[in-house]
Amino acid sequence: TEAGLEAFDHIVHRHMESALGQAAATDLLTGLPDRDLFNRRLLPRALQEHERVALMIFDVADFSDTVAAEGVAWAREALLRLASVIEEATPEGAVRARFGDDQICALLPGMNAEDAYRLAEEVLERLTQGPGDLLRVDAGVAAYPEHGENAGELLSATFKALSTAKRVGGSGIVAAR
């Protein structure tokens, strides 16, 4: 019937819009949520649903210079390796996202900064193992509510810690104070 066809068309259209919206909010290389989706929905939801949340942001050291020297294929492999190691190391329920050209984060519901720091150490240790070139990565760690009472403050504290780790260099981790 005409009404049935219209209902079907409406369902298909909604499904298509949903799929397009999801694709637009997903990083094409890693398949992870992008920064916009993370900031708009994933981080605020985690803070609403959990009393304690840790955030780790990993940054591939000297990314631009290395891409210039080694090429785009190296960059692709480096980011995929980092995403894979973070996925392997983080517990079920962790939310990972691609944050920028050379950054991947992990949101850890129920974890404090100390536990997240140990997890970041595990990620960096795993990156030193296995085949291929050494992948140098810095990390910043912060936790809600200790280092920020809302999403913006938590992100700011984590980026400040990451900035310090990058200044020190050498695949370091810095926890927010």
N, C-alpha and C positions, 0 to 999 in steps of 0.2 A: 504494500500500500504506500501511498504518498507520504503519510505521516511516519511510517516506519523507515522509509528511505531518508527523510529529513532528519530523524533522530540518529540514524546511523551516520549520516554525513556530519552532524554536529559532534558526535563522539570521535570520529576520525579526525576532524579539524582540531578538537581539543587535544587529542593525543599527539598530533603533529606539532602543535604549538608548544606542548610540554617537552617533547623531544628536542625541538629547536632551542628552547630556553635552556635545557640541560646541556646541550652541545655547546652553546655559547658560553656557558659558565664552567666548562671543562677544558683543561689544558690539553691540547692535541697531542703533544709528545708523551706526557706521562699518564694521561687519563685521570689526573687528580683534579679536584675542584680548583678553580682559579682564585686569585686574591680577592676579587670582588665578591664572589659567593661566600668565601670564608669570612670576610669582614661584615657583610650584610646579614648573613643568616647563621652560619655554623658556629662562629665564636659567640655571638650574643645568646644563641640557644643553649650552648654548653654552660655559659655562666648562669643562666636562669635555672637550668636543670640540676646543677651540681654545686655543692658547697665549696668544693676545692677543685681547681683546674690548673694544670701546668701547661706552659707553652714553650716549645723549643723551635728556634729558627736556625736552620743550617744554611751556610753561604759558601759556595765553592770559591776558594781563594784564588785571586789573580785570574778570574774567569775571562775577562775581556782580552787580556794580554795572551793568555794561553790559547784562546780561540783564534786570535790573530796569527799565532805561531803554528798551532796544530790543526786548525780548521774546524769546520762546523761538525764534521763527523765525530771528532773528539768531544765537542760540547754535548752533542746528543747522547753519546755513550756515558759521559760523566754524570749527566742529570738522571739518566735511566738507572745507572748504578746507585747513585745516592738515593733515589726514590725507592729502589728495591731494598737496599740495606735498611732504610728507615722503616719500611713496611715489615721486614723480617724481625726487627728489633722491638717494635712497639707492640703493646698488648692489644688484644681485641677491644674494640670500643674507641681506640685512638682515631682521630680524624687528621688526615694528612692533606696538604694543599700545596700547590706550586705558588710561590709568593712573588717571584720575579724571574728575571732572566736566569739568575744563578742561585735562587733561594727556594728551599722546600721547608715547610714547617710541619710540626706535629703537635696537635692539641690532645692533652692527656687528662681526661676526666678522672677525678678522684685522686690524682697524684699531687704531691707537694714538690717544691723546687729541688729538694735534696734527691728525691727519687728520680726526677727528670734529669738532673745533672748526671747521675749514675747511668741513666739510659743514654744520654748524649755521649758519655764516655764509651759505652758499648758500641754505638754507631760508629764513632771515630776509629775504634779498635777494629771493627769489622771491615772498614774501608782500607785498612792497611794489609788485610789478608786477601788472598786470591790472586788471580792473574791480572796482568795489565800494569799500567803505570800507577804510581802512588797518587791518590786523589786527596789533595789537601783541602780540608773543609774546616771552617770556624763555626762556632755555635754560640747562641745567646739563649739563656734560660730564665724564665720568670714564672711566678705562680699567682693565681687569684685565690684569696683576696690579699695575700701578703704584699704583693708588689703593685697592685692596682685594684681599685674598687669597681672598675667597669672595663669594657672591652678596649676602649681607647687608652686607658692608663696601663693595662696589661701589655698591649702591643708596644707602647712607648717604652716601658721598662725592658721588654725583651729586645727591642731594637737597640736600646742604649747598651745593654749587655753585649749584644752582637758586635756593635761598633767598637767596644773596648777589646773584644776578642780579636777582631780584625786588625786593630792597631798593634796589639801584641804579636799577632801572627803565629805561624807554626802549628796550624791545626789545633787551636785552643778553644776552650769553653769558658765562658764567664756567666755566672749567675747574677741576677739583679740583686741589688742591695736595698 
